[in-house]
Amino acid sequence: MQVFNNKWFKVPFRISLYSFAVIGAFLTFSYLAMKFQWTRDSGRLDVNNRYFQGINDKYNQSYRVDSAQMVRNHYTSLQRIMLINDFYPKNAQIILSVWSKNKDEFIVMKMIDAFDLQMMNNQNYQRELKKLNAKLKTSNSPSTALSIYNWMNIAEWKHFRLALIKDKPYIDSAAEVTGVEARVIVTCLVGEQIRLFNSRRERFKGLIAPLRSLALETNSSYGVTGIKESTASAIEYFLKDKKSPYYLGKSYENLLDYDTITDYKNKLNDTLSLRISRLVQLKNHYYSYLYAAIFVKQIKMQWERAGYPIDERPEILASLFNLGFYKSVPKKNPGVGGSVFNVGDKSFTFGSVAFEFYYSGELAEYYPYESKRFDYKQHNKAKK
């Protein structure tokens, strides 16, 4: 027992004993604290909680399906981004970039709301925002889901739109080999097809709409772009005539040479020439677009050589496409016109419809605006 009374034993022993006691007490307290949640952080609501909830409530499901309201929001969002740009251009650019890339109206509106939260105490911003909101309430901002272009609001246009998307591979192929902007090709097609909405309405409803296809013309004009046989023959001739003002160059001379191996006959064209048989294809409309693209490029070259370039006048190119070579007389102030037709109770000219479609932005995600209407790829390479 002598050893237990020795100070060299007693001191370390007591230190160890007290240490274990302290550790035990700490563990016991920790257990009780966790069990009874003595140390739980009760937290607190963010001071802007009601603002966040208000944003969430504003974009509820019923709001999402209101297409007319979305049109108004689109207009409002643009005005708001312009205001933000006056104060914080960097943030405005970010919001606009997201808008352009994602096409998500709700994300953009919430981004604007988040910006507004940071600007609550900025008196200048709040003053300008108040003015803008008052202006938006009294202005004639868009309040309808309809297009400003009346002929795009008819039922046939929706089906025609789908057909245009479906034909994108053929239109892009024609644009690729000719260097003619795809949107210019489509502009010529739009006038030709819209013209048929009234004149062949019943046929459209029974055949074109269900198939999401385009109307083929088989009387004096052929294919979906309505090319006359005499015009098709002239297009081919001018490709090889080096002295013609329509001549495009050696690389284009054989673009329409006939492939004698391929059989272009079908039940619609089994009595027609090979030239027209290529145009009147039920599903593959490539040659309709190719002839149209070559025509507008030949016309473009004619006017350019005469000193009156019309590269940036799709409505003139389309008008001349409708009228034909013999009406193409280069001059200083060309007129927009062509065939007159009705859509609903309103009259249009071929050229006016072309102008409205081209600059409407409709289908721009499929047929975008290039840097130039013709030979835009070479132009882009030159710029680099």
C-alpha positions as CSV (number, residue, x, y, z in Angstrom):
1,M,0.0,0.0,0.0
2,Q,3.1,2.2,0.3
3,V,3.0,2.8,-3.4
4,F,-0.4,4.4,-3.3
5,N,0.8,7.0,-0.8
6,N,3.8,7.9,-2.9
7,K,3.5,11.4,-4.4
8,W,4.7,10.1,-7.8
9,F,1.7,7.9,-8.0
10,K,-0.9,10.1,-6.3
11,V,-0.4,13.2,-8.5
12,P,-0.7,11.5,-11.9
13,F,-3.6,9.4,-10.6
14,R,-5.6,12.4,-9.4
15,I,-4.9,14.3,-12.7
16,S,-6.2,11.3,-14.7
17,L,-9.2,10.9,-12.4
18,Y,-10.2,14.5,-12.6
19,S,-9.7,14.5,-16.4
20,F,-12.0,11.5,-16.9
21,A,-14.6,13.2,-14.7
22,V,-14.5,16.4,-16.7
23,I,-14.7,14.4,-20.0
24,G,-17.6,12.4,-18.6
25,A,-19.5,15.5,-17.5
26,F,-18.9,17.1,-20.9
27,L,-20.2,14.1,-22.8
28,T,-23.2,13.8,-20.5
29,F,-24.0,17.5,-21.0
30,S,-23.6,17.2,-24.8
31,Y,-26.0,14.2,-24.8
32,L,-28.6,16.1,-22.8
33,A,-28.2,19.2,-24.9
34,M,-28.7,17.3,-28.1
35,K,-31.7,15.4,-26.7
36,F,-33.5,18.5,-25.4
37,Q,-32.2,20.7,-28.2
38,W,-30.6,23.3,-25.8
39,T,-28.0,24.3,-28.4
40,R,-30.3,24.4,-31.5
41,D,-30.0,27.6,-33.5
42,S,-33.6,28.9,-33.8
43,G,-32.6,30.9,-36.9
44,R,-34.6,33.8,-38.2
45,L,-36.6,34.8,-41.3
46,D,-34.7,36.8,-43.9
47,V,-35.8,40.5,-43.9
48,N,-36.8,40.1,-47.5
49,N,-38.8,36.9,-47.1
50,R,-42.0,38.5,-48.1
51,Y,-40.4,39.8,-51.2
52,F,-39.2,36.4,-52.1
53,Q,-42.6,34.9,-51.5
54,G,-44.2,37.6,-53.6
55,I,-42.0,36.7,-56.5
56,N,-42.9,33.1,-56.2
57,D,-46.6,33.9,-56.0
58,K,-46.4,36.2,-59.1
59,Y,-45.2,33.4,-61.3
60,N,-47.8,30.8,-60.5
61,Q,-49.1,28.1,-62.9
62,S,-52.1,30.0,-64.1
63,Y,-49.8,32.9,-65.0
64,R,-47.6,30.7,-67.0
65,V,-50.3,29.6,-69.4
66,D,-51.6,33.1,-70.2
67,S,-49.9,33.6,-73.6
68,A,-51.2,37.2,-74.0
69,Q,-49.7,38.1,-70.7
70,M,-46.4,36.6,-71.8
71,V,-46.4,38.8,-74.8
72,R,-46.8,41.9,-72.6
73,N,-44.1,40.6,-70.2
74,H,-41.7,40.2,-73.1
75,Y,-42.2,43.8,-74.0
76,T,-41.9,44.9,-70.4
77,S,-38.8,42.9,-69.8
78,L,-37.0,44.6,-72.7
79,Q,-37.9,48.0,-71.3
80,R,-36.7,47.0,-67.8
81,I,-33.4,45.7,-69.2
82,M,-32.9,49.0,-70.9
83,L,-33.5,50.8,-67.6
84,I,-31.0,48.5,-65.8
85,N,-28.5,49.3,-68.5
86,D,-28.6,53.0,-67.5
87,F,-27.4,52.0,-64.0
88,Y,-25.5,48.7,-64.3
89,P,-24.6,47.9,-67.9
90,K,-22.8,44.7,-66.9
91,N,-25.9,43.3,-65.2
92,A,-28.1,44.3,-68.1
93,Q,-25.8,42.6,-70.5
94,I,-25.9,39.4,-68.5
95,I,-29.7,39.4,-68.3
96,L,-30.0,40.1,-72.0
97,S,-27.6,37.3,-72.8
98,V,-29.6,34.8,-70.7
99,W,-32.7,35.9,-72.4
100,S,-31.2,35.5,-75.9
101,K,-29.8,32.0,-75.1
102,N,-32.5,30.4,-73.0
103,K,-35.7,32.0,-74.3
104,D,-37.0,31.6,-70.8
105,E,-39.2,34.6,-69.9
106,F,-39.7,33.6,-66.3
107,I,-36.0,33.3,-65.5
108,V,-35.4,36.8,-67.0
109,M,-38.3,38.3,-65.0
110,K,-36.9,36.8,-61.8
111,M,-33.4,38.1,-62.6
112,I,-34.9,41.5,-62.9
113,D,-36.7,41.1,-59.6
114,A,-33.5,40.1,-58.0
115,F,-31.8,43.2,-59.3
116,D,-34.7,45.3,-58.0
117,L,-34.2,43.9,-54.6
118,Q,-30.6,45.3,-54.5
119,M,-31.8,48.7,-55.8
120,M,-34.6,49.2,-53.2
121,N,-32.7,52.1,-51.6
122,N,-31.4,53.6,-54.8
123,Q,-33.7,56.7,-55.1
124,N,-32.7,57.5,-58.6
125,Y,-33.4,54.0,-59.8
126,Q,-36.8,53.9,-58.0
127,R,-37.8,57.2,-59.5
128,E,-37.0,56.0,-63.0
129,L,-38.7,52.7,-62.4
130,K,-41.8,54.5,-61.2
131,K,-41.9,56.6,-64.4
132,L,-41.3,53.5,-66.6
133,N,-44.2,51.5,-64.8
134,A,-46.5,54.5,-65.3
135,K,-45.6,54.7,-69.0
136,L,-46.1,50.9,-69.5
137,K,-49.6,51.1,-68.0
138,T,-50.7,53.8,-70.3
139,S,-48.8,52.8,-73.5
140,N,-50.1,50.7,-76.3
141,S,-47.9,47.8,-75.5
142,P,-48.7,44.4,-77.0
143,S,-51.8,42.9,-75.4
144,T,-52.5,40.0,-77.8
145,A,-50.9,36.7,-78.7
146,L,-51.7,37.4,-82.4
147,S,-49.1,38.6,-84.9
148,I,-49.2,42.1,-86.2
149,Y,-49.1,40.5,-89.7
150,N,-52.7,39.5,-90.2
151,W,-51.9,36.7,-92.7
152,M,-49.9,34.9,-90.0
153,N,-52.9,34.6,-87.8
154,I,-54.9,32.3,-90.1
155,A,-55.1,28.6,-89.3
156,E,-53.3,27.7,-92.6
157,W,-50.2,29.6,-91.5
158,K,-49.6,27.2,-88.5
159,H,-49.6,24.2,-90.8
160,F,-47.5,26.0,-93.4
161,R,-45.0,26.9,-90.7
162,L,-44.5,23.2,-89.8
163,A,-44.1,22.4,-93.5
164,L,-41.3,25.0,-93.7
165,I,-39.5,23.5,-90.8
166,K,-39.9,20.0,-92.3
167,D,-38.3,21.2,-95.6
168,K,-35.4,22.8,-93.9
169,P,-32.8,20.2,-95.1
170,Y,-33.8,20.9,-98.8
171,I,-33.8,24.7,-98.4
172,D,-30.4,24.6,-96.6
173,S,-29.0,22.4,-99.3
174,A,-30.1,24.9,-102.0
175,A,-28.6,27.7,-100.0
176,E,-25.4,25.9,-99.5
177,V,-24.7,25.2,-103.2
178,T,-25.8,28.7,-104.5
179,G,-24.7,31.0,-101.7
180,V,-28.1,32.5,-101.4
181,E,-29.4,33.1,-97.9
182,A,-31.9,30.5,-96.9
183,R,-34.3,33.2,-95.6
184,V,-34.3,34.8,-99.1
185,I,-35.3,31.4,-100.6
186,V,-38.1,31.0,-98.1
187,T,-39.3,34.5,-98.7
188,C,-40.0,33.6,-102.4
189,L,-41.7,30.4,-101.2
190,V,-43.9,32.3,-98.7
191,G,-45.4,34.5,-101.3
192,E,-46.1,31.6,-103.6
193,Q,-47.8,29.5,-101.0
194,I,-49.7,32.2,-99.2
195,R,-51.3,33.0,-102.5
196,L,-52.8,29.6,-102.5
197,F,-54.4,29.8,-99.1
198,N,-57.6,31.3,-100.5
199,S,-57.5,30.1,-104.1
200,R,-57.1,26.4,-103.0
201,R,-58.5,26.6,-99.5
202,E,-60.4,23.3,-99.6
203,R,-57.5,21.4,-101.1
204,F,-55.2,22.8,-98.4
205,K,-57.5,21.7,-95.6
206,G,-57.9,18.2,-97.1
207,L,-54.4,17.4,-98.1
208,I,-51.7,20.0,-97.2
209,A,-52.6,20.6,-93.5
210,P,-52.8,16.9,-92.5
211,L,-49.5,16.0,-94.2
212,R,-47.8,19.2,-93.1
213,S,-46.6,19.5,-96.6
214,L,-46.5,22.3,-99.2
215,A,-48.8,22.8,-102.1
216,L,-47.4,21.6,-105.4
217,E,-48.5,23.6,-108.5
218,T,-49.0,21.5,-111.6
219,N,-50.7,23.7,-114.2
220,S,-48.6,26.4,-115.8
221,S,-46.3,26.8,-112.8
222,Y,-44.6,23.9,-111.1
223,G,-43.2,22.8,-107.7
224,V,-43.7,24.4,-104.4
225,T,-42.1,27.6,-105.6
226,G,-44.3,27.9,-108.7
227,I,-41.6,27.9,-111.4
228,K,-42.9,28.2,-115.0
229,E,-41.3,25.8,-117.5
230,S,-40.1,28.7,-119.7
231,T,-38.5,30.3,-116.6
232,A,-36.8,27.0,-115.6
233,S,-35.5,26.7,-119.2
234,A,-34.1,30.2,-119.1
235,I,-32.5,29.7,-115.7
236,E,-30.6,26.6,-117.1
237,Y,-29.6,28.5,-120.3
238,F,-28.3,31.6,-118.4
239,L,-26.1,29.3,-116.2
240,K,-24.0,28.5,-119.3
241,D,-24.2,31.8,-121.3
242,K,-21.0,33.7,-120.4
243,K,-22.2,36.8,-122.3
244,S,-25.5,37.0,-120.3
245,P,-25.9,39.7,-117.6
246,Y,-27.4,36.8,-115.5
247,Y,-24.2,34.6,-115.8
248,L,-23.0,33.5,-112.3
249,G,-19.6,32.0,-113.2
250,K,-18.0,28.8,-114.3
251,S,-18.5,27.0,-110.9
252,Y,-22.3,27.3,-111.4
253,E,-22.5,26.2,-115.0
254,N,-23.3,22.5,-114.3
255,L,-25.5,23.0,-111.3
256,L,-28.6,22.0,-113.1
257,D,-27.2,19.3,-115.4
258,Y,-29.5,16.4,-115.7
259,D,-28.9,13.1,-113.9
260,T,-30.1,10.5,-116.4
261,I,-29.7,7.7,-113.8
262,T,-32.3,9.0,-111.3
263,D,-36.0,8.4,-112.0
264,Y,-38.0,11.5,-111.1
265,K,-41.3,10.2,-112.3
266,N,-44.3,9.8,-110.1
267,K,-48.1,9.7,-110.5
268,L,-48.3,13.5,-110.8
269,N,-45.6,13.9,-113.4
270,D,-45.4,10.7,-115.5
271,T,-46.3,12.6,-118.7
272,L,-44.1,15.7,-118.0
273,S,-40.6,16.5,-119.2
274,L,-37.6,15.6,-117.1
275,R,-37.2,19.3,-116.2
276,I,-40.6,19.5,-114.7
277,S,-40.5,16.0,-113.2
278,R,-37.7,17.2,-111.0
279,L,-39.7,20.1,-109.8
280,V,-42.9,18.2,-109.1
281,Q,-41.7,15.8,-106.4
282,L,-44.2,14.9,-103.7
283,K,-41.7,14.8,-100.8
284,N,-38.3,16.0,-102.0
285,H,-38.6,19.7,-102.9
286,Y,-34.9,20.4,-103.4
287,Y,-35.1,21.3,-107.1
288,S,-38.0,23.8,-106.4
289,Y,-35.7,25.6,-104.0
290,L,-32.6,25.3,-106.1
291,Y,-34.3,26.8,-109.2
292,A,-35.7,29.6,-107.1
293,A,-32.3,30.3,-105.5
294,I,-30.5,30.4,-108.8
295,F,-33.2,32.7,-110.3
296,V,-32.8,35.3,-107.5
297,K,-29.0,35.2,-107.8
298,Q,-29.1,35.6,-111.5
299,I,-31.4,38.6,-111.1
300,K,-29.1,40.0,-108.4
301,M,-26.2,39.7,-110.8
302,Q,-28.1,41.5,-113.6
303,W,-28.9,44.5,-111.4
304,E,-25.4,44.6,-109.9
305,R,-23.8,44.7,-113.3
306,A,-26.2,47.5,-114.4
307,G,-25.1,49.6,-111.4
308,Y,-28.3,49.1,-109.3
309,P,-27.5,46.5,-106.6
310,I,-30.6,45.0,-104.9
311,D,-28.8,42.5,-102.6
312,E,-30.5,44.1,-99.5
313,R,-33.9,44.3,-101.1
314,P,-35.6,40.9,-100.6
315,E,-39.0,42.4,-101.4
316,I,-37.7,43.4,-104.8
317,L,-36.0,40.1,-105.4
318,A,-39.3,38.3,-104.5
319,S,-41.4,40.7,-106.7
320,L,-39.1,39.9,-109.7
321,F,-39.2,36.2,-108.9
322,N,-43.0,36.4,-109.2
323,L,-42.9,38.5,-112.4
324,G,-40.2,36.7,-114.3
325,F,-37.1,37.6,-116.3
326,Y,-38.9,39.8,-118.8
327,K,-40.0,42.2,-116.1
328,S,-36.6,42.5,-114.6
329,V,-35.4,45.9,-115.9
330,P,-32.6,47.4,-113.7
331,K,-33.4,51.0,-112.6
332,K,-32.8,53.4,-109.8
333,N,-36.1,53.1,-107.9
334,P,-37.5,49.6,-108.4
335,G,-41.1,49.0,-107.3
336,V,-42.4,46.3,-104.9
337,G,-45.4,44.4,-106.4
338,G,-46.3,41.3,-108.3
339,S,-49.4,39.2,-108.2
340,V,-52.3,40.5,-106.1
341,F,-54.2,38.1,-103.9
342,N,-56.5,38.0,-100.9
343,V,-55.9,36.5,-97.5
344,G,-59.1,36.7,-95.5
345,D,-60.7,40.0,-96.4
346,K,-57.4,41.9,-97.2
347,S,-55.5,42.2,-100.4
348,F,-51.7,41.8,-100.7
349,T,-49.1,41.9,-103.4
350,F,-46.5,39.2,-103.7
351,G,-43.7,41.7,-102.8
352,S,-45.5,43.1,-99.7
353,V,-45.9,39.6,-98.2
354,A,-42.2,39.0,-98.9
355,F,-41.2,42.2,-97.2
356,E,-43.4,41.4,-94.1
357,F,-42.2,37.9,-93.8
358,Y,-38.5,38.6,-94.3
359,Y,-38.4,41.3,-91.6
360,S,-41.0,39.8,-89.3
361,G,-38.4,37.6,-87.6
362,E,-40.8,34.7,-88.0
363,L,-38.9,31.3,-88.1
364,A,-35.6,33.1,-87.6
365,E,-34.4,30.3,-85.4
366,Y,-34.6,28.0,-88.5
367,Y,-33.8,30.5,-91.2
368,P,-31.6,33.2,-89.6
369,Y,-30.4,36.5,-91.0
370,E,-26.9,36.1,-92.4
371,S,-24.2,38.8,-92.6
372,K,-25.1,39.2,-96.3
373,R,-28.0,38.0,-98.5
374,F,-25.6,36.4,-101.0
375,D,-22.3,34.6,-100.7
376,Y,-22.3,35.3,-96.9
377,K,-19.7,32.6,-96.2
378,Q,-17.1,34.2,-98.4
379,H,-17.9,37.5,-96.8
380,N,-17.4,36.1,-93.3
381,K,-14.0,34.6,-94.4
382,A,-12.9,37.9,-95.8
383,K,-13.7,39.7,-92.6
384,K,-11.6,37.2,-90.6
